[in-house]
Amino acid sequence: MDSTEQQGDPAGPAESSGGAGDRTRWWRFHCRDATNAPRDLTVLVNRDKVVLVGPPGETAVLSTGGAGELSTALRAAAEQARK
């Protein structure tokens, strides 16, 4: 599983301004579903909420390294949501 920004940069979170001071940060991870088809898993911060978006109707299969990256992204998202 590779962590990538929405903008395509593989190093860290992306930021997007939704207007009126609304700031959203997200982390996108490439993963596989149960049939080994490529999918994405996204962690995003929307104001004070952390949102985990999985493949629609699918299961995300993560490597041990990918699970560690997801854990790091979730911690970072929780910190951002507290601000």
Buried (B, 14 or more C-beta within 10 A) or exposed (E): BEBBBBEEEEEEBBBEEEEEEEEBBBBBBBBBBEEEEEBBBBBBBBEEEBEEEBBEEBEBBBEEEBEEBBEEBBEBBEEBBEE
